[in-house]
Amino acid sequence: MRILSTRILLDSQKQELLNAKFDLTEVDFIATKHNRFELNEINDNLIFTSQNSVLSVFEHPDFEALKSKNVFCVGLKTKILLSEAGFNVIAYTGYAADLAEIITLIYGSESYTFFSGNLRRETLPVALKEAKIKFNEIKVYETTLTPHKIKTAVDAILFFSPSGIESYLKENTIKKETCFCIGTTTAEALEGITKNVIIADQPTIEDVIEDVIAEYK
């Protein structure tokens, strides 16, 4: 079975697929670049929805001062990054919509600073605005599409973000390939394009790989 991953995997992740006798091709369909930014007007709580935003903030020379703030985040790996660095994570969820619900229902009287990327979804900001919650946003990284033409046919494609799908479709079409998606937000980007979609139980790369192995075992 020939598998295309739309991002370069870690060695341990790649090895899982190779051990299962898959023919693996890896290409980065998006690139991220950390922005320069100021840590001005930081509110009482911090919001992170990706590991990229955390890593970008860690590059700021004054990031240690943020450890006095409570943190809300999306993604288990994002939470682990923050916790291991000494941040107090109050809540984390798999999806931004679930985090928005927790904040608006339980912590609506507090204020927030949202560290985001240029292609972030509207889910969280819209929910906070509708609930009249005080927040500001600092864009700390940029995502750019890096399309590639895939010339060899594959049986399955691994997608990890809506922007990865957008980038893939600029140079390629999806026909009979099975598309494995890291989560429902990513899968929604394939609506009207294909119905051959399998969504990971948990939004992690490891869960996507487990699904691939289980599907073709």
C-alpha positions as CSV (number, residue, x, y, z in Angstrom):
1,M,0.0,0.0,0.0
2,R,1.3,3.4,-1.0
3,I,0.8,6.2,1.6
4,L,1.3,9.9,1.2
5,S,1.8,12.0,4.3
6,T,1.2,15.7,3.7
7,R,3.8,16.6,6.4
8,I,7.2,15.2,7.3
9,L,6.7,12.8,10.2
10,L,8.9,12.2,13.2
11,D,11.2,9.2,12.9
12,S,9.1,7.3,15.4
13,Q,5.9,8.0,13.6
14,K,7.4,7.1,10.2
15,Q,8.8,3.8,11.6
16,E,5.3,2.7,12.6
17,L,4.2,2.8,9.0
18,L,7.4,1.3,7.7
19,N,7.2,-1.6,10.2
20,A,3.7,-2.3,8.9
21,K,5.2,-2.6,5.4
22,F,3.7,0.6,3.9
23,D,5.4,2.4,1.0
24,L,5.6,5.9,2.5
25,T,6.1,9.3,0.7
26,E,6.3,12.4,2.9
27,V,6.0,16.0,1.7
28,D,5.4,19.2,3.7
29,F,2.4,20.9,2.0
30,I,2.6,23.9,4.4
31,A,5.4,25.9,6.1
32,T,5.3,27.9,9.3
33,K,7.4,30.9,10.2
34,H,7.5,32.5,13.7
35,N,6.6,36.3,13.8
36,R,8.2,39.0,15.8
37,F,5.7,40.5,18.2
38,E,5.3,42.5,21.4
39,L,4.0,41.2,24.7
40,N,1.8,44.2,25.3
41,E,-1.6,44.3,26.9
42,I,-1.6,40.7,28.0
43,N,-4.8,39.7,29.8
44,D,-5.3,37.5,32.8
45,N,-5.6,34.2,30.8
46,L,-3.8,32.9,27.7
47,I,-5.2,30.9,24.8
48,F,-3.2,28.6,22.5
49,T,-4.7,26.5,19.8
50,S,-1.6,25.0,18.3
51,Q,1.9,23.9,19.1
52,N,3.2,26.4,16.6
53,S,1.8,29.3,18.6
54,V,3.4,27.9,21.8
55,L,6.8,27.5,20.2
56,S,6.7,31.0,18.7
57,V,5.9,32.5,22.1
58,F,8.7,30.5,23.7
59,E,11.1,32.4,21.4
60,H,10.2,35.7,22.9
61,P,12.9,36.9,25.3
62,D,10.2,37.8,28.0
63,F,8.0,34.7,27.7
64,E,8.9,33.6,31.3
65,A,6.8,36.5,32.6
66,L,3.7,34.8,31.1
67,K,3.9,31.9,33.5
68,S,1.9,33.9,36.1
69,K,-1.1,33.6,33.8
70,N,-3.5,30.7,33.5
71,V,-3.7,28.9,30.2
72,F,-6.5,27.4,28.0
73,C,-5.4,25.4,25.0
74,V,-6.4,23.0,22.2
75,G,-4.5,19.7,21.8
76,L,-2.9,17.3,24.2
77,K,0.6,17.9,22.8
78,T,0.1,21.7,23.1
79,K,-0.9,21.1,26.7
80,I,2.2,18.9,27.4
81,L,4.5,21.6,25.8
82,L,3.0,24.2,28.1
83,S,3.0,22.1,31.3
84,E,6.5,20.9,30.8
85,A,7.6,24.6,30.5
86,G,6.0,25.5,33.8
87,F,2.6,26.9,32.6
88,N,-0.6,26.3,34.6
89,V,-3.0,24.8,32.1
90,I,-6.6,25.2,33.4
91,A,-8.3,23.4,30.5
92,Y,-7.5,21.7,27.2
93,T,-9.7,20.1,24.6
94,G,-9.3,18.4,21.2
95,Y,-11.1,21.2,19.3
96,A,-11.5,24.9,19.4
97,A,-15.3,24.7,19.5
98,D,-15.1,22.7,22.7
99,L,-12.7,25.1,24.3
100,A,-14.9,28.0,23.4
101,E,-17.8,26.3,25.1
102,I,-15.8,25.7,28.3
103,I,-14.6,29.3,28.4
104,T,-18.0,30.9,27.7
105,L,-20.0,28.7,30.1
106,I,-17.6,28.5,33.0
107,Y,-14.9,31.3,32.7
108,G,-16.9,34.0,30.9
109,S,-16.1,36.7,33.4
110,E,-12.4,36.5,32.8
111,S,-10.2,38.2,30.1
112,Y,-8.0,36.5,27.6
113,T,-5.1,36.9,25.2
114,F,-5.2,34.6,22.2
115,F,-1.9,33.7,20.5
116,S,-2.7,32.7,17.0
117,G,-1.5,32.1,13.4
118,N,-2.6,33.9,10.3
119,L,-4.8,31.0,9.0
120,R,-6.6,30.3,12.3
121,R,-10.3,29.5,12.2
122,E,-13.0,31.9,13.3
123,T,-14.5,29.5,15.8
124,L,-12.9,30.8,19.0
125,P,-12.9,34.6,18.3
126,V,-16.5,34.5,17.1
127,A,-17.7,32.6,20.2
128,L,-15.8,35.0,22.6
129,K,-17.3,38.1,20.8
130,E,-20.8,36.7,20.9
131,A,-20.4,36.0,24.6
132,K,-19.1,39.5,25.1
133,I,-15.9,38.2,26.7
134,K,-12.9,40.5,26.9
135,F,-10.0,39.3,24.7
136,N,-7.3,40.4,22.4
137,E,-5.3,38.5,19.8
138,I,-1.6,38.4,18.9
139,K,-0.6,36.7,15.7
140,V,2.7,34.9,16.5
141,Y,3.2,32.8,13.4
142,E,2.5,32.6,9.7
143,T,1.4,29.6,7.7
144,T,2.1,29.5,4.0
145,L,1.0,26.9,1.5
146,T,3.7,25.0,-0.3
147,P,2.0,23.0,-3.0
148,H,3.7,20.0,-4.7
149,K,2.7,17.9,-7.7
150,I,2.5,14.2,-6.7
151,K,3.4,12.2,-9.8
152,T,3.2,8.7,-8.3
153,A,-0.3,7.3,-7.6
154,V,-1.0,6.5,-3.9
155,D,-3.7,4.5,-2.1
156,A,-4.1,6.8,0.9
157,I,-3.4,10.4,1.9
158,L,-2.8,11.6,5.5
159,F,-4.1,15.2,6.2
160,F,-3.3,17.2,9.3
161,S,-5.0,20.6,8.7
162,P,-7.5,22.3,6.4
163,S,-4.6,24.4,5.0
164,G,-2.7,21.2,4.1
165,I,-5.7,20.0,2.1
166,E,-6.0,23.4,0.4
167,S,-2.3,23.2,-0.6
168,Y,-2.6,19.6,-1.8
169,L,-5.5,20.5,-4.1
170,K,-3.7,23.3,-5.8
171,E,-1.5,20.8,-7.7
172,N,-3.4,17.5,-7.3
173,T,-6.9,16.0,-7.4
174,I,-8.4,13.4,-5.0
175,K,-10.0,10.4,-6.8
176,K,-10.3,7.0,-5.2
177,E,-7.6,7.6,-2.5
178,T,-8.7,7.1,1.2
179,C,-8.2,10.3,3.1
180,F,-7.1,9.9,6.8
181,C,-7.8,13.2,8.7
182,I,-6.5,14.2,12.1
183,G,-9.9,15.7,13.1
184,T,-13.3,16.8,12.1
185,T,-12.2,20.4,11.2
186,T,-9.7,18.9,8.7
187,A,-12.3,16.5,7.4
188,E,-14.8,19.3,6.8
189,A,-12.3,20.7,4.2
190,L,-13.0,17.6,2.1
191,E,-16.7,18.0,2.0
192,G,-17.9,17.9,-1.6
193,I,-14.5,16.5,-2.8
194,T,-14.6,12.9,-1.5
195,K,-16.5,10.7,0.8
196,N,-13.5,8.3,1.4
197,V,-12.6,9.9,4.7
198,I,-11.5,8.3,8.0
199,I,-11.3,10.7,11.0
200,A,-8.9,9.8,13.9
201,D,-10.6,9.1,17.3
202,Q,-8.2,11.6,18.9
203,P,-6.7,14.6,17.0
204,T,-3.1,13.4,17.1
205,I,-0.7,12.2,14.4
206,E,-0.3,8.9,16.2
207,D,-4.0,8.2,16.1
208,V,-4.0,8.9,12.3
209,I,-1.2,6.4,11.9
210,E,-3.0,3.8,14.1
211,D,-6.1,4.2,11.8
212,V,-4.1,3.6,8.7
213,I,-2.6,0.4,10.1
214,A,-5.9,-0.8,11.4
215,E,-7.7,-0.1,8.0
216,Y,-5.2,-2.0,5.9
217,K,-4.2,-4.8,8.4
